[in-house]
Amino acid sequence: MITVYFPNWNIHTDSRNQVCCLPWDRLDGINHAFWKVAPINGGFALVSTDHQADTDPEDPRAHFAQYAECARRYPGRSILLSVGGWTDCGYFSEMARTEENRASFIRSCLEVLEAYPFFTGLDIDWEYPGIARPAGAGNEGNPVAGDDWINYPLFLKELREALDGRFGPGRRTLTVCAGGLVSALSRQDYAALHPFVDRINLMTYDLTGPWEDRTGHHTPLYGEHSADTAVQYLMAQGVPAAKIAIGSPLYGHSWKLQEIVPNPVGCAARSLSDGDLRWHDLIRLERAAVPEGVPGWHAGYDREAEAAWLWNDDPSSSGYLTFHTYENAASLEAKLAYIAGHGLGGLIVWEAHGDSPEEGWPMITRTHDGIKKARSSV
């Protein structure tokens, strides 16, 4: 299964970033990001993070009207409402802390799904239960208000029961997003919670980035911190392989190297947090890459990790000493082969518009073709 995330804020950046413009014929599912948990009237409710983008009746670009039309044109697609995300997890733990709080939020979830019947379920993107993270500008953080180890599975159990009770057993999908590092996964009880969800979407990206003082692989398939390590951890907890999806990022992370070295992976570097690029920009650099010995952009690939990078050694270039880690065609193909070989549930993509609509959505198309081929060989 190929599922892409569609962030509602994209409507403000590019007129092409509309639901109707997605390559629906090459998708199994779309996760609409994000709605959030909000304290209301002594309980909790599921609310939009951008009502104008989602539901404005005066705006023909509003996402929900377009979802309704696309659901009619492309029946059978999974359209999930994704809840939380990195910036909107501030009330998850408090909501999950008591039965009363959970019940109020679950009632709100049912009301939203009934109001917008094109949604086929929910994707819970709590980042991350049991791990306290401070708030910041425009970021609610992730305070821990109770015993998330116990309360997270309880919340999912009660939500699953409510969905089945209201809509019929198995008629609404329930998925969760999970960290790609074992250090994060080990803070949640996946042995207890996996029976209540249809899929666990591993965010096997951001495994390193410019918050580190050394370059590294953003989304490796193999290695100490990798998609494979996360998959093996979940399977050891009893999670069926078919319930696990791994992640593919259509963006990169960037550093500024201190010096030019033969292999720049793992080298000391400083943050370039404002230098992260989307895939459609990175692929232009990859295509312009020159051989070693010629100054300019160079493309590297780690066959052991199945991970790609770019770096620049041209002193006359504005990109001099820049290092990018990203997903390319080769690393994506390795993930697709891994999914097929291990019988996994598919691939999640963050996010749709990192791809190149002008070129026919090449990365999403490649993923669709790979998943389709794997299905036909079963």
C-alpha positions in Angstrom: 0.0 0.0 0.0 1.3 3.5 -0.9 0.0 6.3 1.4 1.0 9.9 1.0 0.5 12.7 3.5 -1.1 15.8 2.3 -0.5 18.8 4.6 -3.4 21.3 4.7 -1.0 24.3 4.8 0.2 23.6 1.3 -2.8 25.5 0.0 -1.1 28.7 1.0 2.1 28.1 -0.9 1.3 26.9 -4.4 -2.0 26.8 -6.4 -1.1 23.3 -7.6 -1.1 22.0 -4.0 -4.7 21.0 -4.1 -6.4 17.7 -3.3 -7.8 17.4 -6.8 -4.3 17.7 -8.3 -2.9 14.6 -6.5 -2.1 11.5 -8.7 -5.1 9.6 -7.3 -4.7 6.9 -9.9 -1.3 6.0 -8.3 -2.3 6.1 -4.7 -3.9 3.7 -2.3 -4.3 6.2 0.5 -4.1 9.8 1.4 -3.6 11.0 5.0 -4.8 14.5 5.5 -2.5 16.4 7.9 -3.3 17.7 10.4 -6.2 18.0 12.8 -5.5 18.1 16.6 -6.6 17.4 20.1 -8.0 20.5 21.7 -9.4 21.2 25.2 -13.1 22.3 24.9 -15.8 22.6 27.6 -14.0 20.5 30.2 -13.3 17.7 27.7 -11.4 17.3 24.5 -12.3 17.6 20.8 -10.9 16.9 17.4 -10.5 20.2 15.6 -8.9 21.5 12.4 -5.6 23.3 12.4 -6.7 25.4 9.4 -10.4 25.8 8.9 -10.0 28.0 5.9 -7.9 25.5 4.1 -10.0 22.6 5.0 -13.7 23.7 5.0 -14.1 27.3 3.8 -17.3 27.1 1.7 -16.3 30.3 -0.2 -12.9 28.8 -1.4 -13.1 26.3 -4.3 -9.6 25.1 -3.3 -10.9 24.1 0.2 -9.7 20.5 0.8 -12.8 18.8 2.1 -15.0 19.6 -0.8 -12.3 18.3 -3.1 -11.9 15.1 -1.0 -15.6 14.5 -1.4 -15.4 14.7 -5.1 -12.2 12.6 -5.4 -13.7 10.0 -3.2 -16.6 9.8 -5.6 -14.4 9.6 -8.6 -11.9 7.1 -7.1 -13.9 4.7 -4.9 -12.0 2.4 -2.6 -9.2 4.8 -1.8 -8.3 5.2 1.9 -8.7 8.8 3.0 -7.6 9.2 6.7 -7.7 12.2 8.9 -4.3 12.5 10.6 -4.3 13.8 14.1 -1.3 15.5 15.8 2.0 15.8 14.0 5.2 17.3 15.4 3.7 20.7 16.3 0.2 19.6 17.6 0.8 16.9 20.3 0.4 19.2 23.3 -2.9 17.6 24.7 -2.6 13.9 23.7 -1.2 12.8 27.1 -3.7 14.8 29.1 -6.6 13.5 26.9 -5.5 9.9 27.2 -4.9 10.2 31.0 -8.5 9.4 32.2 -11.4 7.4 30.9 -13.6 10.5 30.9 -11.1 12.5 28.9 -10.7 9.7 26.3 -14.4 9.3 26.0 -15.0 13.0 25.3 -12.4 13.0 22.5 -13.6 9.7 21.0 -17.1 11.2 20.8 -15.7 14.1 18.9 -13.8 11.8 16.5 -17.1 10.0 15.7 -18.9 13.2 15.1 -16.2 14.4 12.7 -16.2 11.1 10.8 -20.0 11.3 10.5 -19.9 14.9 9.3 -17.3 14.1 6.6 -18.1 10.6 5.4 -15.4 10.6 2.7 -12.9 10.0 5.5 -12.4 6.2 5.9 -10.7 6.4 9.3 -8.1 8.1 11.5 -4.4 8.2 11.7 -3.0 9.0 15.2 0.3 10.9 14.9 1.2 11.4 18.5 4.9 12.3 18.6 5.8 10.7 20.9 4.0 9.0 23.8 6.1 8.8 27.0 8.7 11.2 25.7 8.5 14.8 27.1 9.3 17.5 24.6 9.1 21.2 25.5 6.9 23.6 23.6 8.3 26.3 21.3 7.1 29.0 18.9 4.2 27.5 17.0 4.9 24.1 18.6 2.8 22.6 21.4 5.6 20.2 22.3 4.7 16.9 23.9 4.1 17.1 27.7 3.7 13.8 29.5 0.7 14.2 31.9 0.1 10.5 32.8 1.4 7.0 32.2 1.4 7.0 28.4 2.7 3.4 28.4 -0.7 2.3 29.8 -2.9 5.1 28.5 -2.0 5.0 24.8 -3.1 1.4 24.3 -6.2 2.1 26.4 -7.1 5.0 24.2 -6.6 3.0 21.0 -8.6 0.1 22.3 -11.5 2.4 23.2 -11.3 4.3 19.9 -11.3 1.0 18.0 -14.3 -0.3 19.9 -16.1 3.0 19.3 -15.4 3.0 15.6 -16.6 -0.6 15.2 -19.7 0.1 17.3 -20.7 3.2 15.3 -19.7 2.2 11.8 -19.5 -1.6 11.9 -16.6 -3.9 12.6 -13.6 -3.0 10.4 -15.5 -0.4 8.5 -13.2 2.4 9.6 -9.4 2.2 9.5 -7.3 3.1 12.5 -3.5 3.6 12.0 -0.8 5.2 14.1 2.5 6.9 13.2 5.5 5.7 15.1 9.1 7.0 15.5 11.8 5.4 13.3 14.3 5.0 16.2 14.2 2.1 18.7 14.9 4.7 21.4 11.5 6.2 20.7 9.6 2.9 19.9 10.7 1.4 23.2 8.7 4.1 25.1 5.4 2.7 23.8 3.8 -0.7 24.4 3.4 -2.0 20.8 2.8 -5.5 22.0 -0.4 -4.2 23.7 -1.6 -1.7 21.2 -1.1 -3.4 17.8 -4.2 -5.5 18.0 -6.3 -2.4 17.9 -4.8 -0.8 14.8 -4.7 -1.7 11.1 -1.2 -0.4 10.5 1.8 1.1 12.2 3.4 3.8 10.0 7.1 4.0 10.9 8.6 7.4 10.3 11.9 6.0 9.1 13.2 9.5 8.2 14.8 12.2 10.3 17.0 9.5 11.7 19.7 12.1 11.7 19.7 15.7 10.6 21.3 19.2 11.1 20.5 19.1 14.9 23.5 16.8 15.0 27.1 18.1 14.6 28.1 15.4 12.1 26.6 14.5 8.8 24.7 11.2 8.5 22.0 9.4 6.7 18.5 10.9 6.9 16.6 7.7 5.9 18.8 4.6 5.7 17.3 1.2 5.1 20.0 -0.6 7.0 22.3 0.2 9.9 22.2 0.8 13.7 19.5 3.5 13.2 17.5 2.5 10.2 14.2 1.3 8.8 15.3 -2.4 9.2 16.2 -1.9 12.8 12.8 -0.4 13.5 10.9 -3.1 11.6 12.8 -5.9 13.4 12.1 -4.2 16.8 8.3 -4.1 16.1 8.2 -7.7 14.9 10.0 -8.8 18.0 7.2 -7.2 20.0 4.7 -9.4 18.1 3.6 -6.9 15.5 2.7 -8.7 12.2 4.8 -7.7 9.3 1.7 -6.9 7.3 0.7 -4.2 9.8 4.0 -2.3 9.4 4.7 0.4 6.8 8.0 2.2 6.5 8.6 5.8 5.5 10.0 7.6 2.5 10.8 11.4 2.8 10.5 13.6 -0.3 12.8 16.2 1.3 16.4 16.2 2.5 18.6 17.5 5.4 21.6 19.7 5.0 24.9 20.6 6.7 27.9 22.8 5.9 31.1 20.7 6.0 34.2 22.0 7.7 36.4 20.7 4.9 36.4 18.6 1.8 37.2 14.9 2.5 36.9 11.8 0.3 33.9 10.5 2.2 31.9 13.2 3.8 29.4 10.9 5.7 30.0 11.1 9.4 32.1 14.2 9.2 32.0 17.3 11.5 29.7 19.9 10.1 27.4 22.7 11.2 23.7 23.0 10.9 22.0 24.2 7.8 18.4 23.8 9.1 17.3 26.5 6.6 19.0 24.7 3.8 16.7 21.6 3.6 15.4 21.0 0.1 12.5 19.1 -1.3 13.2 16.1 -3.6 12.3 18.0 -6.8 15.1 20.4 -6.0 17.6 17.7 -4.9 17.1 15.7 -8.1 18.2 18.7 -10.1 21.5 18.7 -8.2 21.8 14.9 -8.6 21.3 15.2 -12.4 24.0 18.0 -12.5 26.5 15.9 -10.5 30.0 15.6 -12.0 32.7 12.9 -11.6 35.2 13.0 -8.8 38.1 15.3 -9.7 35.8 17.9 -11.4 34.7 20.6 -9.0 30.9 20.8 -8.4 28.1 18.7 -7.0 28.9 15.0 -6.5 26.4 12.2 -5.9 27.3 9.5 -3.4 25.6 6.2 -2.4 26.1 3.9 0.5 25.3 0.4 -0.7 25.4 -1.0 2.9 22.9 1.5 4.3 21.0 2.0 1.0 21.3 5.7 1.4 22.1 8.6 -0.9 23.8 12.0 -0.4 25.2 15.0 -2.4 28.1 17.3 -1.6 29.8 20.2 -3.3 33.5 20.9 -3.6 33.5 23.8 -6.0 34.9 26.9 -4.1 33.2 29.2 -6.7 29.7 27.7 -6.1 27.2 29.1 -3.6 26.8 25.5 -2.5 30.4 25.0 -1.6 30.9 22.5 1.3 27.2 21.8 1.5 26.1 18.2 2.2 22.6 16.9 1.5 21.1 13.5 2.7 18.0 12.5 0.9 15.9 9.7 -0.8 16.7 9.0 -4.4 15.5 6.4 -6.9 18.1 3.8 -5.8 17.3 4.1 -2.1 13.5 4.0 -2.8 13.9 0.9 -5.0 15.8 -0.8 -2.1 12.9 0.0 0.3 10.3 -1.3 -2.2 12.3 -4.6 -2.5 12.5 -4.7 1.3 8.8 -4.2 1.7 8.1 -7.1 -0.8 10.7 -9.4 0.7 9.5 -9.0 4.3 5.8 -8.9 3.5 5.3 -5.4 5.0 2.1 -3.4 4.7 3.5 -0.7 2.5 5.2 2.7 2.3 4.2 6.1 3.7 5.4 9.2 2.0 6.0 12.6 3.6 4.8 14.5 1.8 3.1 14.5 -1.6 4.5 17.9 -2.9 8.1 17.0 -2.4 7.6 15.1 -5.7 7.5 16.8 -9.1 4.1 17.2 -10.6 5.7 18.8 -13.7 7.5 15.5 -14.4 4.5 13.3 -13.7 5.1 12.6 -10.0 8.1 10.3 -10.7 8.8 9.2 -7.1 5.1 8.4 -6.4 4.8 6.7 -9.7 7.9 4.6 -9.0 6.5 3.6 -5.6 3.1 2.7 -7.2 4.7 0.6 -9.8 6.9 -1.2 -7.3 4.0 -1.9 -4.9 1.9 -3.1 -7.8 4.6 -5.4 -9.0 5.1 -6.9 -5.5 1.3 -7.5 -5.2 1.2 -9.3 -8.6 4.1 -11.6 -7.5 2.3 -12.8 -4.4 
